[in-house]
Amino acid sequence: MQRQCGIMVVALLIVGITFMTWKQHIMSARSVDWNPLSRSVPIELFVMSKCPDKVECEKVFSQVLKQVNVPITLDVNYIGKPNISEPYGIQCKHGPTECLGNIQELCFKQIYPDVDDWFNGFTLCLNEEYQDIGENNDLAIKCGMLLLLFFIYLFIRTGRIKLYNINYISKTNWQGL
């Protein structure tokens, strides 16, 4: 399974790079300074937060990203079926706890839009204990705190601090996050 995910991720990157190269070539056929890697490759993942296959594929995907020096724009979409009788208004394949896990990941991404933070930090941390995703807020809080400790470590080492959308954070009052 891990090998299949790795092959799929590499294939997606190659297709994205090829498309961007082709598109850029057509749009600037007369440009001398054309660089096919000057723009990021858009990548979208369609996942379910408690799915074991998602956990494995994201693990392989993160390893591939570390090895491939290509700028990307990563977006994650969560799979569910609208159903007003479900607790969150969505029916998730792995139950209501998966819906809460999807919400937690989306909220974290909204507040911390840097891929290194929300994907490589928070999401991969949740994946380490994916069976507990959405059971309550404990795992999300734990992963958020680990990332906060990492930010503090970076500040101590570099003297620079990451600033995020403080207005969004204050509007939410951290309720339900």
C-alpha positions as CSV (number, residue, x, y, z in Angstrom):
1,M,0.0,0.0,0.0
2,Q,2.8,2.4,0.9
3,R,4.5,1.8,-2.4
4,Q,1.3,2.4,-4.3
5,C,0.7,5.7,-2.5
6,G,4.3,6.7,-3.2
7,I,3.9,6.0,-6.9
8,M,0.6,7.8,-6.9
9,V,2.1,10.9,-5.3
10,V,5.1,11.0,-7.6
11,A,2.7,10.6,-10.6
12,L,0.5,13.5,-9.4
13,L,3.6,15.7,-9.0
14,I,4.9,14.8,-12.5
15,V,1.4,15.4,-14.1
16,G,1.2,18.7,-12.2
17,I,4.7,19.8,-13.3
18,T,4.0,18.7,-16.9
19,F,0.8,20.6,-17.0
20,M,2.3,23.8,-15.5
21,T,5.2,23.5,-17.9
22,W,2.9,23.1,-20.9
23,K,0.6,25.9,-19.8
24,Q,3.5,28.2,-19.1
25,H,5.2,27.4,-22.4
26,I,2.0,28.2,-24.4
27,M,1.4,31.4,-22.4
28,S,4.9,32.7,-22.8
29,A,6.3,31.1,-26.0
30,R,8.5,34.1,-26.7
31,S,9.8,34.4,-23.1
32,V,13.6,33.9,-22.8
33,D,13.6,33.7,-19.0
34,W,10.9,31.0,-18.8
35,N,11.3,28.6,-15.8
36,P,8.9,25.7,-15.5
37,L,9.4,25.6,-11.7
38,S,8.8,29.3,-11.1
39,R,5.1,28.7,-10.2
40,S,3.8,26.3,-7.6
41,V,2.1,23.1,-8.6
42,P,-1.4,22.9,-7.2
43,I,-2.1,19.6,-5.4
44,E,-5.5,18.7,-3.9
45,L,-6.0,15.7,-1.6
46,F,-9.5,14.2,-1.1
47,V,-9.4,12.4,2.3
48,M,-11.3,11.2,5.3
49,S,-9.5,12.1,8.6
50,K,-9.9,8.7,10.2
51,C,-9.2,6.6,7.2
52,P,-6.2,4.3,7.5
53,D,-5.4,4.7,3.8
54,K,-5.4,8.5,4.2
55,V,-2.9,8.2,7.0
56,E,-0.5,6.0,5.0
57,C,-0.8,8.1,1.8
58,E,-0.2,11.4,3.7
59,K,2.8,9.8,5.3
60,V,4.3,8.8,2.0
61,F,3.2,12.2,0.4
62,S,5.1,14.1,3.1
63,Q,8.2,12.0,2.5
64,V,8.1,12.6,-1.2
65,L,7.7,16.3,-0.7
66,K,10.9,16.4,1.4
67,Q,12.8,14.7,-1.5
68,V,11.3,16.7,-4.4
69,N,12.3,20.3,-4.6
70,V,9.1,21.6,-6.3
71,P,7.0,24.5,-5.0
72,I,3.5,23.4,-4.3
73,T,0.1,24.7,-3.2
74,L,-1.5,22.0,-1.1
75,D,-5.2,21.9,-0.4
76,V,-7.2,19.2,1.4
77,N,-10.8,18.4,0.8
78,Y,-12.8,16.1,3.1
79,I,-15.2,13.5,1.8
80,G,-18.6,13.4,3.2
81,K,-22.3,13.2,2.2
82,P,-24.7,16.0,3.3
83,N,-27.2,14.7,5.8
84,I,-29.1,17.0,8.2
85,S,-29.9,14.2,10.6
86,E,-26.1,13.7,11.4
87,P,-24.6,15.7,14.3
88,Y,-22.5,17.9,12.0
89,G,-24.8,17.9,9.1
90,I,-22.5,15.6,7.2
91,Q,-22.4,11.8,7.0
92,C,-18.8,10.6,7.2
93,K,-17.8,7.1,6.3
94,H,-16.0,6.4,9.6
95,G,-18.7,8.0,11.8
96,P,-19.4,11.3,13.5
97,T,-15.9,11.3,15.2
98,E,-14.4,11.5,11.7
99,C,-16.6,14.5,10.9
100,L,-15.2,16.2,14.1
101,G,-11.7,15.3,13.0
102,N,-12.3,16.9,9.6
103,I,-13.6,20.0,11.3
104,Q,-10.5,20.2,13.6
105,E,-8.1,19.9,10.7
106,L,-10.0,22.5,8.7
107,C,-10.0,24.9,11.6
108,F,-6.3,24.5,12.2
109,K,-5.6,25.1,8.5
110,Q,-7.7,28.2,8.6
111,I,-5.7,29.7,11.5
112,Y,-2.3,28.3,10.4
113,P,-2.3,28.5,6.6
114,D,1.4,27.6,6.2
115,V,1.6,24.0,4.8
116,D,4.5,23.2,7.2
117,D,2.3,24.0,10.1
118,W,-1.1,22.6,9.3
119,F,0.0,19.6,7.2
120,N,3.5,18.6,8.2
121,G,2.9,19.7,11.8
122,F,-0.7,19.3,12.9
123,T,-2.2,16.8,10.4
124,L,0.7,14.4,10.5
125,C,0.7,14.6,14.4
126,L,-3.0,13.6,14.4
127,N,-2.3,10.8,12.0
128,E,0.1,9.2,14.5
129,E,-3.0,8.4,16.7
130,Y,-5.6,8.5,13.9
131,Q,-8.0,6.1,15.8
132,D,-8.5,8.8,18.4
133,I,-9.2,11.6,15.9
134,G,-12.4,13.4,16.8
135,E,-13.1,11.3,19.9
136,N,-12.9,14.6,21.7
137,N,-10.6,17.7,21.5
138,D,-7.7,16.1,23.5
139,L,-5.6,14.9,20.5
140,A,-6.1,18.1,18.6
141,I,-5.1,20.1,21.6
142,K,-2.0,17.9,22.2
143,C,-0.9,18.3,18.5
144,G,-1.5,22.0,18.7
145,M,0.5,22.3,21.9
146,L,3.4,20.3,20.3
147,L,3.4,22.7,17.4
148,L,3.3,25.7,19.7
149,L,6.4,24.3,21.6
150,F,8.1,23.9,18.2
151,F,7.3,27.6,17.4
152,I,8.8,28.6,20.7
153,Y,11.9,26.5,20.0
154,L,12.3,28.2,16.6
155,F,11.9,31.6,18.2
156,I,14.7,30.8,20.7
157,R,16.9,29.5,17.9
158,T,16.3,32.2,15.3
159,G,14.8,35.2,17.2
160,R,11.9,35.3,14.7
161,I,8.3,34.6,15.5
162,K,5.5,33.5,13.2
163,L,2.5,35.8,13.2
164,Y,-0.9,34.5,12.2
165,N,-4.4,35.8,11.8
166,I,-4.9,37.1,15.3
167,N,-8.3,38.6,14.4
168,Y,-9.6,35.2,13.4
169,I,-8.3,33.6,16.6
170,S,-9.9,36.3,18.8
171,K,-13.2,36.0,16.9
172,T,-13.4,32.3,17.6
173,N,-12.5,32.8,21.3
174,W,-10.9,29.3,20.9
175,Q,-14.4,27.9,21.4
176,G,-14.7,24.4,19.9
177,L,-11.1,24.4,18.6
